[in-house]
Amino acid sequence: MSASSIAELEQELNELRSEEAAAGQPLQQTSVMTHIAWVPEDWVGAAENVLAGLAERHPSRTIVLVPEPEEDDALEAEVSIDCFATGGERQVCTETIRIRLKGRRSEAPASVVQPLLISDLPVFLRWRGEPDWDSAQLAQLVDVVDRLIVDSTEWRHLPDAYAQLAELFDDVVVSDIAWARTSRWRAQLASLWPGIGTVERIRVAGTAAQANLLAGWLRSRLDRTVELEHEDAEKLVAVDVDGKPTPFPPGDAPDPADLLSDELDTFSRDLVYEDAVRRASERRQR
């Protein structure tokens, strides 16, 4: 179902709920959050694939914002409800609102999402791609959410962008899916203590985000310079410490939906991550 205003959106949601209730089992509205996703057009396909894996694990109202600043001013929205059997007499339903913000409507996303937030529930913002750090859109949405979730693997301007990200830490709780992807390697490197305490250089085969975050983490934990040598790869496959290979950590890497799901279960600041981000922006790379 489609709508072109906030009032129409709310009407469509009410009608969809009524249709689902009339079709079968009673509905159980169990939203645990409002999940906002800022998704530029290039990221729509990837975002939809991840969202498809979240519905049953995180019943929520999901608001997908697709900015189209080059279009004529308009708001185009589609509303859907997906229901899942709970094993009893009720079914759990999640709501997804997909909104295309056209023209100048893309400049004020907070005015669109605020009437759609569920009262007294936390609000998460997943930002796809690298933000325009000085944009009004980022500032507005950060002001209305409890947590910002990024994936710095999607960013081009590393490590400089980490200095920009660090400026948001006092305004909103931030987490980074790229950081989560380093967790097994951080545990493996920590197991090398006390020998790793004297490390001077690490060589990382992985994404630029993983390499810089691992280097930043070591610098922050050891409180000194650690040089980084980076070999580009699609995923983190190797870490050498002062020329010596680190044993590959056990376990399998989680898929994107699992990573986002874990971040949606987290509410507190990660001070170790914040320290790593600050130190990651140091240009000690070759």
N, C-alpha and C positions, 0 to 999 in steps of 0.2 A: 504494500500500500504506500502511496506517496503523499507528500504534503509540501506546501510552499510557505508555511509560517509556523511559529511555535504553537499557536493555538490549534492549528490543524494537526500538528504532530501529537499533541496531547489527546485530541479527539480520536485520532487513528489508533493510538495505544489502547484507549478505553474500548474501542470497538473490537480490536483484536482479542483483548482479554475476554470480552463477552462471547465472541465466537468460539474461542478455545473452551470456555466453560460449558457452552451449550453443546459442544461436540462430544464430550465424554466426561472424564474424571474431574473432580474439583481441582482448581488451581491452588498451588501453594507458592506465594510470592516470597522468596527467600533471598533476595538480593543482599549481598554482604558488602557491596561497594558500588560506586559509580566509576566506570573505567572509561576514560577519554583516550582516544588515539588520534594524534595529529599525523596525517598520512598524505604527504604530497603524492601527486599522481604516479610518479615512478615507483612508489612503494606500495601501491594498493594491492597488487597480487600477493606479495610476500606477507603483508599484514593480514589479509583475509585467510591465508593458509594457517597462520599462527592462531588467529581468533577462533577458527573452527575447532581447534583442539582444547579450548579453554572452557567452553560453555558449561559442561557438566561439573567441572572441578571448581569453578568460580561463578556461581549464579550472580549475575550482576546486570545493571543497566549499562550497556556499552554504547558510547557515542563516538562514532568514527567521523572525524572532520577531514574533508578533502578540500584544500584550498585551490581555487581556480581564479587567481587574480586577474588574468587576461580576459576573462569573459565579461559579458554585460552583467550588471548588478542583479543578483537573484539569490534565492535560497531554494535548493531542491533537496528533498529528504525522502528516504524510504524507511519504513518501519517494519520490523519483523519480530515474531516471538517464537522461540524454540522451546519445546517442552520435553521433559525426560521423565520416564516412570521411576518412582522411588522404591517400588517393591510393595507398597501398600495401596491404599485407596486414593492417594493423591499423586499429582505429578508436579515436578519442579519446573518453573518456566523462567527463561532469561529473555531480556529485551535488547534488541540491537537497533540503534538509530544511526543510519548513514546519511550524513549531511554534506552536500557540495556547497561550499561557500564561494559564490561567484562575485567577481569584481570587488567592490568596496565591502561587501559582506565578509570577505576574508580578512579584513583589517580589524575586526572586532569580534573574535571568536568567543570571548568571555560572555558577551551579552547574549549569545546564542545558547551556550551550555548552562549558564546559571539557572534559568527557569527549569531545566531538565534534571538538575542534581537531586538525588534522593536525600531527604533531610536526615541528619544525624548519622550518616554513614560516611566512611572515608572516601576520598576521591583520589584516584591514581591517574596520572598522565603518562602515556607511552608516546614518546616523540620519535618518529621515524626519520632517519637521515640526520645530518648535522644541522643544528639550529642556526638561524641567523641570530647571533648572540645579542645584537642591538635591536632586534625587532620588537615592535609593540605586541605582536601575537604571543611571543614567548613570555614577555613580562606579564601580560594579562592572564594567561593560563596558569603560570606559576603562582600567581596571586590567589587563585581560587582552588588549588589542589593541595593535597597533603603530601603527595609523593610524586617525584618526577623519575621516570624510568627511561634510560637511554641505552643505546648500544654503540659505543664509540668505535666498534669495528666498521660502522657505516660512515665514519667521518674521513674526510680527505686531509684536513689540516692538523696533522699530528706531528709532534706533541704539543704544538702551540694551543690547540683548542682546550687542552686540559686546564690551562691557566684561566681561560674564560669560564669553564665549567665550575672551577673552584670558587668563583665569585658568587655562585648561587647557593653555596652551602649554608649560609646564614638565613636564607629566605625559604628554602624548601628542602625536605629530605630527598637525597638523590641516590639512585643506585644505577649500576652499569652492568648490562648483561655480559659485556666483554670481560669485566672483572670476575664475574661468576665462572666464566669459562677457564679462568686460570686457577681455580681453587685446588684442583688435584696437584698441579705443579707447585703451587705455593706450599702445600703440605709436604710434598716430596723434598723441596729445597729446605724447608725447616727441619726435616729429619737429618739433614747433613750437619746440623749444629754439633759441636762448636767450630768445625772446620770451615764452614761457610762464613764464619765471622770475619775472616781475613780476605774475602773475595775482592778482587780489584776490577774484574771484567766479566760480563756474561754475554754469551752469544745465544740469541733466541731465533729459532725457525718457527715462524707463525705469522699472525697478522701484526700490523704495526701497533694496533691497540694492545694486544697481548704482550708484545715485546716491551712497549713503553710502560705499561702498568706493572709488569714484573720488575723492571728496573727501578721504577718509582717505589715499589714496595720494599725492595732490598735497601735502597737509599734511606727510606724513612725508618726502617727497623734498625739499621746499623748506624744511622745518623752520620753518614759520610758519603763521599762520591763513589759510585759504581758505574763504570763505563759500559755502554751498551753497543753491541754489534748485532745488527738485525738482518736476517735472511727472510725474505718475504715468502709466505706460504699461506694457503687457504685456511689452515687451522694450526694449532700449536702442536708441533711434532717433536721438538728437540730443544733442550737447554744445555749449553756447555758452561761450566763454571771454571774460569781461569784455564780454559782449554781442555777441561776434562768433562766428558759427557755425563749428564745426570741420568740415572736409571729412569726408564719410562714409568710413570705412575700407574698403579692398578686402577681398574674400573673403566667404564665406558663414558664417553662424553654425552651429556643429555641433549635431547632435541630442542629446537627453539621454543616450542610450546611449554615444555617442562621448565625451561629457564625462566620464561616470563611468569609462569605459574608460581615458581618459587619466590620471585620478586613481589608478586601480589600478596604473598603471605607475610611479608616483612614490613614492619612499620617504624622501627627505630633507626637512628643514624648509625652508619658504619664508619667509625672514626679512623679505623685502619685504612679503609678504602680512601677516605678523604685525604689522609696523609700521603698515600701513594699517588693520588692524583696531583697533589701539589708538587711532589718531588719528580713526577713523571715529566713535567714541563721543562725540567732542566735539560739543556742541550749538551749532553755528554755522550753523543752517539757518533759512531763512525762506521 
